[in-house]
């Protein structure tokens, strides 16, 4: 082996030992990737952790820890930012607060995972995504723990809309117990002109409103599965179905067809769902498992929506009861009248006996118990 080759080999070995020596005990360190588990706030503040951070890192994974309050500046290389870092994973750390914007340390971040944490949606810091001009993917599934009965996605408006997230392509908000997605919520997602994938599955949303004609022009997939959708609003310029068709109609021939997922919703197949069934049959939007979407009520239970005929979508009112129901109700009313009449006759025929025999109770003087006395009344 030549002298130069031996020298290079020795340098590589020594650098490897140095990287291992400087790596935190709960971390795995390579030139490009830093992976740490079971971290606490003290670990983030430790000298050993700061020694584990290098200027060439491209990915940092800090997961399964206990870090209620996270100071992003702990990820910096001293007073310098990590310009090479493109992926940051902070899942399962019990995070309730992030004190500084991510751009303070990781300005070129492209992927950010914040799932399985403990934020309150109404108190999340509004500036955490400030100046994240290159971010393409944000995962905030299982991220919020609110005590409120009604959680509105519009509460995230200041977090998303007031920051420049023009490059965002994927946003996951699934498994968060959101229950309101109205026109104000639409303003939140419409702030992302490059968005391709929006995951709203496993929430409690009864309806979705996009309503902007120019909203989400590049959308390729929207997941609305496993929500509380039982019916769909009429086809209108402010409605979901119109918005989906509008997005699809604006796509160029070489662009991906828009797909929407409605699986897991318990549709009520009355007259209000007829328009949705007609839309399923005519739309150019790809509907995941379209032929498997089922009714969850009455005579149409377990029927696929597309197989139900137009005249089978019926709405019933109190006045729509069948002749058989009228007969049953009439019989019950008649029996009740007869019972009341018989009871009244019996009372009338026995009125004298009732008046003459009255039982009441008096207390015997000087005794603790009570005694019954018959009192005869002249009629």
C-alpha positions as CSV (number, residue, x, y, z in Angstrom):
1,X,0.0,0.0,0.0
2,X,1.4,3.4,-1.0
3,X,2.2,6.0,1.6
4,X,-0.6,8.4,0.4
5,X,-3.2,5.6,0.6
6,X,-2.2,4.7,4.1
7,X,-2.4,8.3,5.2
8,X,-5.9,8.7,3.8
9,X,-7.0,5.4,5.5
10,X,-5.6,6.7,8.8
11,X,-7.5,10.0,8.4
12,X,-10.8,8.3,7.7
13,X,-10.4,6.0,10.7
14,X,-9.5,8.9,13.0
15,X,-12.4,10.9,11.8
16,X,-14.8,8.0,12.4
17,X,-13.6,7.7,15.9
18,X,-13.9,11.4,16.4
19,X,-17.6,11.4,15.2
20,X,-18.4,8.5,17.5
21,X,-16.7,10.2,20.5
22,X,-18.6,13.5,19.9
23,X,-22.0,11.8,19.4
24,X,-24.6,12.0,22.2
25,X,-25.3,8.7,24.0
26,X,-28.9,8.7,22.8
27,X,-28.0,9.5,19.3
28,X,-26.6,7.9,16.1
29,X,-24.4,10.2,14.2
30,X,-23.3,10.1,10.5
31,X,-22.0,12.8,8.3
32,X,-25.4,13.7,6.9
33,X,-28.0,12.3,9.4
34,X,-28.4,12.7,13.1
35,X,-30.9,10.5,14.9
36,X,-31.8,10.9,18.6
37,X,-34.4,9.1,20.8
38,X,-35.8,9.6,24.3
39,X,-34.6,13.2,24.5
40,X,-35.5,15.7,27.2
41,X,-34.9,19.5,27.4
42,X,-31.7,18.9,29.3
43,X,-30.4,16.7,26.5
44,X,-31.1,19.4,24.0
45,X,-29.1,21.9,26.1
46,X,-26.2,19.5,26.7
47,X,-22.7,20.1,25.3
48,X,-22.7,16.5,24.0
49,X,-25.7,17.2,21.8
50,X,-24.2,20.4,20.5
51,X,-21.1,18.5,19.6
52,X,-23.2,16.1,17.6
53,X,-24.4,18.8,15.3
54,X,-22.3,19.5,12.2
55,X,-22.6,22.1,9.4
56,X,-23.1,19.4,6.7
57,X,-26.1,17.7,8.3
58,X,-29.0,17.1,5.9
59,X,-31.4,15.3,8.3
60,X,-32.2,15.5,12.0
61,X,-34.5,13.1,13.7
62,X,-35.4,13.8,17.3
63,X,-38.3,11.5,18.3
64,X,-40.0,9.6,21.2
65,X,-38.9,12.2,23.8
66,X,-40.3,14.4,26.4
67,X,-39.9,18.0,25.2
68,X,-43.0,20.1,26.1
69,X,-41.2,23.3,25.2
70,X,-38.8,23.3,22.2
71,X,-36.3,26.1,21.6
72,X,-35.4,25.8,17.9
73,X,-32.1,27.6,18.6
74,X,-30.8,24.4,20.3
75,X,-30.5,23.0,16.8
76,X,-28.2,25.7,15.6
77,X,-24.5,25.3,15.1
78,X,-23.6,27.8,17.8
79,X,-24.6,31.1,16.4
80,X,-24.8,29.7,12.8
81,X,-27.7,28.3,11.0
82,X,-27.8,24.8,9.4
83,X,-28.1,25.8,5.8
84,X,-27.8,22.2,4.5
85,X,-30.6,20.7,6.6
86,X,-33.6,19.7,4.4
87,X,-35.5,17.3,6.7
88,X,-36.4,17.7,10.4
89,X,-38.4,15.0,12.3
90,X,-39.8,16.0,15.7
91,X,-42.5,13.4,16.1
92,X,-43.7,12.0,19.5
93,X,-42.1,14.5,21.8
94,X,-45.1,15.8,23.6
95,X,-44.5,19.3,22.2
96,X,-46.9,22.0,23.4
97,X,-44.9,25.0,22.4
98,X,-42.1,26.0,20.0
99,X,-40.6,29.2,21.0
100,X,-38.8,30.4,17.9
101,X,-39.4,30.3,14.1
102,X,-37.8,27.3,12.4
103,X,-36.1,29.7,9.9
104,X,-33.9,30.9,12.7
105,X,-31.9,27.7,12.4
106,X,-33.1,25.7,9.4
107,X,-34.0,28.2,6.7
108,X,-33.8,25.8,3.8
109,X,-36.0,23.1,5.3
110,X,-38.1,21.1,2.8
111,X,-39.7,18.4,5.1
112,X,-41.0,18.9,8.6
113,X,-42.7,16.2,10.7
114,X,-44.5,17.4,13.8
115,X,-47.0,14.6,14.3
116,X,-48.0,13.0,17.6
117,X,-47.5,16.0,19.7
118,X,-49.7,18.0,22.2
119,X,-50.5,21.4,20.7
120,X,-53.6,23.4,21.4
121,X,-54.8,24.5,18.0
122,X,-56.0,27.9,19.2
123,X,-52.7,28.8,21.0
124,X,-50.1,27.5,18.6
125,X,-47.4,30.1,17.9
126,X,-48.3,32.1,14.8
127,X,-44.7,32.7,13.6
128,X,-43.2,29.2,13.7
129,X,-43.4,28.9,9.8
130,X,-42.2,32.4,9.1
131,X,-40.0,32.7,6.0
132,X,-40.1,29.0,5.3
133,X,-40.0,29.7,1.6
134,X,-38.7,26.2,0.6
135,X,-40.8,24.0,2.8
136,X,-42.6,21.3,0.7
137,X,-44.1,18.9,3.2
138,X,-45.6,19.5,6.7
139,X,-46.9,16.6,8.7
140,X,-49.2,17.7,11.6
141,X,-51.2,14.5,12.1
142,X,-52.1,13.6,15.7
143,X,-50.5,17.0,16.6
144,X,-53.3,18.7,18.6
145,X,-54.9,17.9,21.9
146,X,-57.8,20.4,22.5
147,X,-60.4,20.2,25.2
148,X,-62.9,22.1,23.1
149,X,-65.9,20.3,21.6
150,X,-65.6,22.2,18.3
151,X,-62.2,22.5,16.8
152,X,-62.0,24.8,13.8
153,X,-59.3,24.5,11.2
154,X,-59.7,28.3,10.7
155,X,-57.8,28.7,14.0
156,X,-54.7,27.8,12.0
157,X,-55.2,30.7,9.6
158,X,-52.7,32.9,11.3
159,X,-50.2,30.1,11.4
160,X,-50.4,29.3,7.7
161,X,-51.9,32.2,5.8
162,X,-49.7,34.9,7.4
163,X,-46.5,33.1,6.4
164,X,-44.9,32.7,3.0
165,X,-45.5,29.0,2.3
166,X,-45.7,29.3,-1.4
167,X,-43.7,26.0,-2.1
168,X,-45.8,23.7,0.2
169,X,-47.0,20.6,-1.7
170,X,-48.1,18.3,1.1
171,X,-50.1,19.0,4.3
172,X,-51.3,16.3,6.7
173,X,-53.9,17.4,9.3
174,X,-55.4,13.9,9.8
175,X,-56.3,12.4,13.2
176,X,-56.9,15.8,14.9
177,X,-60.6,15.9,15.9
178,X,-61.3,18.9,13.7
179,X,-65.0,19.4,13.5
180,X,-65.4,22.7,11.5
181,X,-64.2,23.4,7.9
182,X,-66.1,26.4,6.7
183,X,-65.3,29.3,4.3
184,X,-62.9,30.7,6.8
185,X,-61.1,27.4,6.9
186,X,-61.0,27.5,3.1
187,X,-58.9,30.6,3.4
188,X,-56.4,28.6,5.3
189,X,-55.7,25.9,2.7
190,X,-56.1,28.4,-0.2
191,X,-53.0,30.1,1.0
192,X,-51.0,27.2,-0.6
193,X,-50.9,27.7,-4.4
194,X,-48.5,24.8,-4.9
195,X,-50.4,22.3,-2.7
196,X,-50.8,18.8,-4.3
197,X,-51.9,16.6,-1.3
198,X,-54.2,17.5,1.5
199,X,-55.0,14.9,4.2
200,X,-58.0,15.7,6.4
201,X,-58.9,12.1,7.2
202,X,-60.0,10.7,10.6
203,X,-61.4,14.0,11.9
204,X,-65.1,14.9,12.8
205,X,-65.8,17.1,9.8
206,X,-69.5,17.0,8.7
207,X,-68.8,19.1,5.6
208,X,-66.0,20.7,3.6
209,X,-66.1,24.1,1.9
210,X,-63.4,25.2,-0.6
211,X,-65.5,27.9,-2.3
212,X,-62.6,29.8,-4.0
213,X,-62.5,29.3,-7.7
214,X,-58.8,29.8,-7.7
215,X,-58.2,27.6,-4.6
216,X,-55.7,24.8,-4.8
217,X,-55.2,24.8,-8.6
218,X,-52.5,22.1,-8.4
219,X,-54.3,19.8,-6.0
220,X,-53.9,16.1,-6.9
221,X,-55.3,14.3,-3.9
222,X,-57.6,15.3,-1.0
223,X,-58.4,12.7,1.7
224,X,-61.8,13.2,3.4
225,X,-62.1,9.6,4.6
226,X,-63.4,8.6,8.0
227,X,-65.1,11.9,8.9
228,X,-68.7,12.7,9.8
229,X,-70.0,13.5,6.3
230,X,-73.5,12.1,6.0
231,X,-74.6,14.3,3.1
232,X,-73.2,16.7,0.5
233,X,-74.3,20.3,-0.1
234,X,-76.1,21.1,-3.3
235,X,-74.0,21.6,-6.4
236,X,-73.2,25.3,-6.4
237,X,-70.3,27.7,-6.9
238,X,-69.5,27.6,-3.2
239,X,-70.0,23.9,-2.8
240,X,-67.4,21.1,-2.5
241,X,-68.5,19.2,-5.7
242,X,-68.3,22.3,-7.9
243,X,-64.9,23.2,-6.5
244,X,-63.5,19.7,-7.2
245,X,-64.8,19.9,-10.7
246,X,-63.4,23.3,-11.2
247,X,-59.9,22.2,-10.0
248,X,-60.1,19.2,-12.4
249,X,-61.2,21.3,-15.3
250,X,-58.2,23.6,-15.0
251,X,-55.7,20.8,-15.2
252,X,-53.5,20.5,-18.3
253,X,-53.4,17.2,-20.2
254,X,-50.0,16.2,-18.8
255,X,-51.1,16.9,-15.2
256,X,-52.2,14.4,-12.6
257,X,-56.0,13.8,-12.4
258,X,-57.5,15.0,-9.1
259,X,-58.5,12.2,-6.7
260,X,-60.8,12.5,-3.7
261,X,-61.3,9.9,-1.0
262,X,-64.7,9.7,0.8
263,X,-64.3,6.2,2.3
264,X,-65.5,5.6,5.8
265,X,-68.2,8.3,5.9
266,X,-71.7,7.2,6.8
267,X,-73.9,8.7,4.1
268,X,-77.6,9.2,4.7
269,X,-79.2,8.2,1.4
270,X,-82.3,10.4,1.4
271,X,-83.3,12.9,-1.2
272,X,-80.5,15.3,-0.2
273,X,-77.9,12.8,-1.5
274,X,-79.3,12.5,-5.0
275,X,-77.1,15.3,-6.3
276,X,-74.0,13.6,-4.9
277,X,-75.0,10.3,-6.6
278,X,-75.5,12.1,-9.9
279,X,-72.1,13.8,-9.5
280,X,-70.4,10.5,-8.9
281,X,-71.7,9.2,-12.2
282,X,-70.7,12.2,-14.3
283,X,-67.6,13.8,-12.8
284,X,-64.1,13.6,-14.3
285,X,-62.6,13.7,-10.8
286,X,-61.3,10.3,-9.7
287,X,-63.3,9.1,-6.6
288,X,-61.4,6.4,-4.6
289,X,-63.5,3.2,-4.4
290,X,-66.4,5.1,-6.0
291,X,-68.4,1.9,-6.6
292,X,-68.0,0.8,-2.9
293,X,-69.4,3.9,-1.2
294,X,-72.5,2.7,0.7
295,X,-75.7,4.0,2.3
296,X,-76.0,3.8,6.1
297,X,-79.7,4.1,6.7
298,X,-83.1,2.5,6.5
299,X,-84.3,0.5,3.5
300,X,-81.1,1.5,1.5
301,X,-78.7,0.2,4.2
302,X,-75.5,-1.2,2.6
303,X,-76.7,-0.4,-0.9
304,X,-73.9,1.2,-3.0
305,X,-74.7,4.8,-3.7
306,X,-74.2,4.6,-7.4
307,X,-76.6,1.6,-7.6
308,X,-79.5,3.5,-6.0
309,X,-82.0,4.8,-8.6
310,X,-83.1,8.4,-8.6
311,X,-86.6,7.6,-7.4
312,X,-85.3,5.7,-4.4
313,X,-83.8,8.8,-2.8
314,X,-86.7,9.9,-0.7
315,X,-87.2,12.3,2.1
316,X,-89.9,11.6,4.7
317,X,-91.9,13.9,6.9
318,X,-94.5,13.4,9.6
319,X,-97.2,13.7,7.0
320,X,-95.7,11.0,4.8
321,X,-96.7,8.0,7.0
322,X,-98.2,5.1,5.3
323,X,-101.9,4.0,5.4
324,X,-100.9,1.1,7.7
325,X,-99.3,3.5,10.1
326,X,-102.6,5.6,10.1
327,X,-104.6,2.4,11.0
328,X,-102.3,1.5,13.9
329,X,-102.4,5.0,15.3
330,X,-106.2,5.0,15.0
331,X,-106.6,1.7,16.9
332,X,-104.3,2.8,19.7
333,X,-106.2,6.1,20.1
334,X,-109.6,4.2,20.2
335,X,-108.3,1.7,22.8
336,X,-107.1,4.6,25.0
337,X,-110.5,6.3,24.8
338,X,-112.3,3.1,25.8
339,X,-110.0,2.5,28.8
340,X,-110.7,6.1,30.0
341,X,-114.5,5.6,29.5
342,X,-114.6,2.3,31.4
343,X,-112.7,3.8,34.3
344,X,-115.0,6.8,34.4
345,X,-118.1,4.6,34.5
346,X,-116.7,2.5,37.3
347,X,-115.9,5.5,39.4
348,X,-119.4,6.9,38.8
349,X,-121.2,3.7,39.8
350,X,-119.1,3.3,43.0
351,X,-119.2,6.9,44.1
352,X,-121.2,6.3,47.3
353,X,-118.9,3.5,48.5
354,X,-115.9,5.7,47.9
355,X,-117.4,8.5,49.9
356,X,-118.3,6.3,52.9
357,X,-115.1,4.5,53.3
358,X,-112.2,6.8,53.8
359,X,-109.0,5.6,55.4
360,X,-106.8,8.0,57.1
361,X,-104.2,7.8,59.8
362,X,-104.1,9.5,63.2
363,X,-101.5,9.4,65.9
364,X,-102.5,7.9,69.3
365,X,-101.8,10.2,72.2
366,X,-98.7,9.2,74.1
367,X,-97.7,6.5,71.6
368,X,-95.0,6.4,68.8
369,X,-96.9,4.2,66.3
370,X,-99.8,5.2,64.1
371,X,-103.3,3.5,63.9
372,X,-105.9,3.3,61.2
373,X,-109.5,4.7,61.9
374,X,-112.6,4.2,59.7
375,X,-114.6,7.3,59.5
376,X,-118.2,7.0,58.3
377,X,-119.6,9.9,56.3
378,X,-123.3,10.5,55.8
379,X,-124.3,11.0,52.3
